[in-house]
């Protein structure tokens, strides 16, 4: 038996060397695991799909891990029965209740890219309201597919629901959901078909005053409910409106997309027919402003308000 006596300096060097060696081993394992994971994702069977911006992308045939970057997409994924596939959502994703328990990746406009990558999703679903150009390329370089949705009408919403069911393996439930939504809307259309269209101003925000234009899906939602948007020919989807222009419209009804800062009509409507005749209606902003399955709740409510 023999022993070696290290000096204090030698022991310190030895510890630093051991620590460095451990760190290098950890990095080696991490890099190789990530490389193996990327290779695995690269080698899975793929199929080509086209998103709402006309981008052709390749996605895995079977998807088990998805991230949603918009509340309506989170709602829709749950609606088609695939909520268990979500591994990350935004801080704004508050419906259904189960969505609140899913790890958060930041908000819709400024998601945390590092967090998304760490969650290792196979696909990220994005609304064009998100700043897609800032991060799509980064994610796709990591073999994370980005699918963009941008429904401009009711049929577009149904198409997105069908796509989600198809991508996430819940086709049957998605088809049943779509059939039910179509049936409910058809009943509304039958109810209002012989009634005069009500001239409606949709107030998205009170101050400054924002409304809807021809490129907003809400314009068609109002029409399906038996109304006609007073701003249906505006070029933008959600134009900021001058009070002078709004005053001249004199709508017969006002619909408020109800949120904490949009509970009353803008003052410019004080002498409008809508206010004088007490035809000011509120619709939950989550129903009206999110292009998802609950939009039919909004259609039914607006039809009731305008015509019952």
C-alpha positions as CSV (number, residue, x, y, z in Angstrom):
1,X,0.0,0.0,0.0
2,X,1.2,3.5,-0.7
3,X,-0.3,6.9,-0.9
4,X,0.3,10.0,-2.9
5,X,0.2,13.3,-1.1
6,X,-1.2,16.1,-3.3
7,X,-0.4,19.7,-2.4
8,X,-3.2,22.1,-1.9
9,X,-2.5,23.6,-5.3
10,X,-2.5,20.2,-7.0
11,X,-5.8,19.2,-5.4
12,X,-7.3,22.5,-6.7
13,X,-6.0,21.8,-10.2
14,X,-7.3,18.2,-10.0
15,X,-10.8,19.4,-9.0
16,X,-10.9,22.0,-11.8
17,X,-9.8,19.3,-14.3
18,X,-12.5,16.9,-13.0
19,X,-15.2,19.5,-13.2
20,X,-14.1,20.5,-16.7
21,X,-14.1,16.9,-17.8
22,X,-17.6,16.4,-16.3
23,X,-18.9,19.5,-18.1
24,X,-17.4,18.3,-21.4
25,X,-19.0,14.9,-21.0
26,X,-22.4,16.6,-20.2
27,X,-22.2,18.8,-23.3
28,X,-21.2,15.7,-25.4
29,X,-24.2,13.8,-24.2
30,X,-26.5,16.8,-24.7
31,X,-25.3,17.5,-28.2
32,X,-25.5,13.8,-29.2
33,X,-29.0,13.5,-27.7
34,X,-30.2,16.6,-29.6
35,X,-28.5,15.3,-32.8
36,X,-30.1,11.9,-32.4
37,X,-33.4,13.5,-31.8
38,X,-33.1,15.7,-34.9
39,X,-32.1,12.7,-36.9
40,X,-35.1,10.8,-35.6
41,X,-37.4,13.6,-36.6
42,X,-35.7,13.9,-40.0
43,X,-36.2,10.2,-40.7
44,X,-39.9,10.0,-39.8
45,X,-42.4,9.6,-42.6
46,X,-43.5,13.0,-43.9
47,X,-46.3,14.4,-46.1
48,X,-46.7,17.7,-47.9
49,X,-49.4,20.1,-46.8
50,X,-50.3,23.7,-47.8
51,X,-51.1,26.3,-45.1
52,X,-53.3,29.4,-45.4
53,X,-50.5,31.5,-46.8
54,X,-50.0,29.1,-49.6
55,X,-46.7,27.8,-48.1
56,X,-46.0,24.1,-48.9
57,X,-44.4,22.4,-45.9
58,X,-43.6,18.8,-44.9
59,X,-45.0,17.6,-41.6
60,X,-44.8,14.2,-39.9
61,X,-47.5,11.6,-40.7
62,X,-48.0,11.2,-37.0
63,X,-47.8,14.1,-34.7
64,X,-47.6,13.7,-30.9
65,X,-46.1,17.0,-29.8
66,X,-47.5,20.4,-30.9
67,X,-47.3,24.0,-29.8
68,X,-50.0,26.6,-30.3
69,X,-49.2,30.2,-30.7
70,X,-52.8,31.6,-30.6
71,X,-55.8,31.2,-28.3
72,X,-58.1,30.3,-31.2
73,X,-55.8,27.5,-32.3
74,X,-55.5,26.1,-28.8
75,X,-59.3,26.1,-28.6
76,X,-59.7,24.4,-31.9
77,X,-57.1,21.7,-31.1
78,X,-59.1,20.9,-27.9
79,X,-62.3,21.1,-29.9
80,X,-61.2,18.4,-32.3
81,X,-60.1,16.2,-29.4
82,X,-56.4,16.6,-29.6
83,X,-55.6,18.8,-26.5
84,X,-53.4,16.0,-25.2
85,X,-51.0,16.6,-28.1
86,X,-50.3,20.2,-26.9
87,X,-47.0,20.6,-25.1
88,X,-46.9,24.4,-25.1
89,X,-49.4,27.3,-25.5
90,X,-49.3,31.1,-25.1
91,X,-50.1,33.0,-21.9
92,X,-53.3,34.2,-23.6
93,X,-54.6,30.6,-24.1
94,X,-57.3,30.5,-21.4
95,X,-59.9,28.1,-22.9
96,X,-60.8,25.4,-22.2
97,X,-59.8,25.2,-18.5
98,X,-57.2,22.5,-19.3
99,X,-55.3,24.9,-21.5
100,X,-54.3,26.8,-18.4
101,X,-52.3,23.8,-17.2
102,X,-50.1,23.5,-20.3
103,X,-46.6,25.0,-20.2
104,X,-46.5,28.6,-21.4
105,X,-44.1,29.8,-24.2
106,X,-44.7,33.6,-23.8
107,X,-47.4,35.6,-25.5
108,X,-48.7,35.5,-29.0
109,X,-46.6,38.4,-30.3
110,X,-43.3,37.6,-28.6
111,X,-43.0,33.9,-27.9
112,X,-39.9,32.5,-26.3
113,X,-38.1,30.6,-29.1
114,X,-35.7,28.9,-26.7
115,X,-38.6,27.6,-24.7
116,X,-40.4,26.3,-27.8
117,X,-37.2,24.5,-29.0
118,X,-36.8,23.0,-25.5
119,X,-40.3,21.5,-25.7
120,X,-39.2,19.6,-28.8
121,X,-42.5,20.0,-30.8
122,X,-42.9,18.4,-34.2
123,X,-45.1,21.2,-35.3
124,X,-46.0,24.8,-34.3
125,X,-49.4,26.2,-35.2
126,X,-49.4,29.9,-35.8
127,X,-52.0,32.6,-36.5
128,X,-50.9,35.4,-38.8
129,X,-51.5,37.7,-35.9
130,X,-48.2,36.4,-34.6
131,X,-44.8,37.8,-35.8
132,X,-44.2,34.7,-37.9
133,X,-41.3,36.2,-39.8
134,X,-39.2,36.6,-36.7
135,X,-39.0,33.0,-35.8
136,X,-40.3,30.6,-38.5
137,X,-36.9,30.2,-40.1
138,X,-35.2,29.5,-36.7
139,X,-37.7,26.8,-35.9
140,X,-37.6,25.2,-39.3
141,X,-33.8,25.0,-39.1
142,X,-34.4,22.8,-36.0
143,X,-36.7,20.5,-38.0
144,X,-39.8,22.1,-36.3
145,X,-42.5,22.6,-38.8
146,X,-44.5,25.9,-38.8
147,X,-48.1,25.8,-40.0
148,X,-49.9,29.2,-40.5
149,X,-53.6,29.7,-40.4
150,X,-55.5,32.7,-41.6
151,X,-59.2,32.0,-42.0
152,X,-61.1,34.9,-43.7
153,X,-64.6,33.4,-43.5
154,X,-66.6,30.7,-41.8
155,X,-65.6,28.1,-44.4
156,X,-62.0,28.9,-43.6
157,X,-62.6,28.2,-39.9
158,X,-64.2,24.8,-40.8
159,X,-61.3,24.0,-43.1
160,X,-58.8,24.7,-40.3
161,X,-60.7,22.4,-37.9
162,X,-60.6,19.7,-40.5
163,X,-56.9,20.2,-41.0
164,X,-56.2,20.0,-37.3
165,X,-58.2,16.8,-36.9
166,X,-56.3,15.4,-39.9
167,X,-52.8,16.4,-38.7
168,X,-53.4,15.3,-35.1
169,X,-55.2,12.0,-35.8
170,X,-58.7,12.9,-34.6
171,X,-60.4,13.0,-38.0
172,X,-63.7,11.4,-36.8
173,X,-64.2,13.8,-33.9
174,X,-63.3,16.8,-36.2
175,X,-65.8,15.7,-38.8
176,X,-68.6,15.4,-36.2
177,X,-67.8,18.8,-34.8
178,X,-67.8,20.4,-38.3
179,X,-71.2,18.7,-39.1
180,X,-72.7,20.0,-35.9
181,X,-71.4,23.6,-36.5
182,X,-72.7,23.6,-40.1
183,X,-76.1,22.3,-38.9
184,X,-76.4,25.1,-36.3
185,X,-75.4,27.8,-38.8
186,X,-77.9,26.4,-41.3
187,X,-80.7,26.8,-38.7
188,X,-79.7,30.4,-38.2
189,X,-79.7,31.1,-41.9
190,X,-83.2,29.6,-42.2
191,X,-84.4,31.8,-39.3
192,X,-83.1,35.1,-40.8
193,X,-83.5,34.5,-44.5
194,X,-86.7,36.4,-44.9
195,X,-85.9,39.2,-42.5
196,X,-84.4,42.6,-43.5
197,X,-80.7,43.0,-42.9
198,X,-79.9,45.2,-40.0
199,X,-77.2,47.8,-40.5
200,X,-74.6,47.0,-37.8
201,X,-71.4,48.7,-36.6
202,X,-69.1,46.3,-34.8
203,X,-67.0,48.1,-32.2
204,X,-63.8,46.1,-31.6
205,X,-62.2,48.8,-29.4
206,X,-63.8,51.9,-27.9
207,X,-60.8,54.3,-27.7
208,X,-59.3,54.6,-30.2
209,X,-62.3,53.4,-32.3
210,X,-61.6,50.2,-34.2
211,X,-64.0,48.2,-36.3
212,X,-64.1,45.4,-39.0
213,X,-63.5,45.6,-42.7
214,X,-64.0,43.3,-45.7
215,X,-61.0,41.1,-44.9
216,X,-62.2,40.3,-41.4
217,X,-64.0,37.0,-40.9
218,X,-66.3,38.8,-38.6
219,X,-67.9,40.7,-41.5
220,X,-69.3,37.4,-42.8
221,X,-70.3,36.3,-39.3
222,X,-72.5,39.4,-39.0
223,X,-74.0,38.5,-42.4
224,X,-74.7,34.9,-41.5
225,X,-76.5,36.2,-38.4
226,X,-78.8,38.4,-40.5
227,X,-77.0,41.7,-40.3
228,X,-74.9,43.8,-42.6
229,X,-71.7,45.5,-41.4
230,X,-71.8,49.2,-42.0
231,X,-68.0,49.0,-42.7
232,X,-68.0,45.9,-44.9
233,X,-66.2,47.6,-47.7
234,X,-63.3,49.0,-45.7
235,X,-60.0,47.8,-47.1
236,X,-58.4,46.6,-43.9
237,X,-59.5,43.8,-41.7
238,X,-59.6,45.9,-38.6
239,X,-59.4,49.6,-39.5
240,X,-59.1,52.4,-37.1
241,X,-62.1,54.6,-37.6
242,X,-62.4,58.4,-37.3
243,X,-65.2,59.7,-35.2
244,X,-66.4,61.9,-38.0
245,X,-66.8,58.9,-40.4
246,X,-68.4,56.8,-37.7
247,X,-70.9,59.5,-36.9
248,X,-72.1,59.7,-40.5
249,X,-72.8,55.9,-40.6
250,X,-75.7,56.1,-38.0
251,X,-76.0,52.3,-37.6
252,X,-79.3,50.7,-36.5
253,X,-77.4,48.4,-34.1
254,X,-74.1,48.3,-32.4
255,X,-72.3,45.1,-31.5
256,X,-69.5,45.4,-28.9
257,X,-66.7,42.8,-28.8
258,X,-66.9,42.8,-25.1
259,X,-63.7,43.0,-23.2
260,X,-62.6,44.9,-20.1
261,X,-62.0,48.1,-22.0
262,X,-64.8,47.8,-24.5
263,X,-68.1,47.6,-22.5
264,X,-69.8,50.8,-23.7
265,X,-70.3,52.5,-27.1
266,X,-67.9,55.1,-28.2
267,X,-69.3,58.6,-27.4
268,X,-69.7,59.4,-31.1
269,X,-72.7,57.0,-31.2
270,X,-74.6,58.8,-28.4
271,X,-77.2,60.2,-30.8
272,X,-77.3,57.2,-33.2
273,X,-80.4,55.2,-33.9
274,X,-78.7,52.2,-32.3
275,X,-78.3,54.0,-28.9
276,X,-81.6,55.8,-29.1
277,X,-83.5,52.6,-29.7
278,X,-81.4,50.7,-27.2
279,X,-80.0,48.3,-29.8
280,X,-76.6,47.9,-28.3
281,X,-75.5,44.3,-27.9
282,X,-72.5,42.7,-26.4
283,X,-70.7,39.5,-27.5
284,X,-68.0,37.9,-25.6
285,X,-64.7,38.9,-27.3
286,X,-63.4,35.3,-27.1
287,X,-66.5,34.1,-29.1
288,X,-66.5,36.9,-31.7
289,X,-62.8,37.7,-32.2
290,X,-61.3,34.2,-32.2
291,X,-61.8,32.3,-35.4
292,X,-62.7,29.0,-33.9
293,X,-65.5,26.6,-33.0
294,X,-67.1,29.1,-30.6
295,X,-67.8,31.5,-33.4
296,X,-71.1,29.7,-34.0
297,X,-72.1,30.7,-30.4
298,X,-71.5,34.3,-31.6
299,X,-73.6,33.8,-34.8
300,X,-76.5,32.4,-32.8
301,X,-76.4,35.2,-30.2
302,X,-76.2,38.0,-32.8
303,X,-79.1,36.5,-34.7
304,X,-81.1,36.4,-31.5
305,X,-80.2,40.0,-30.6
306,X,-81.0,41.4,-34.1
307,X,-84.2,39.5,-34.9
308,X,-85.9,38.2,-31.8
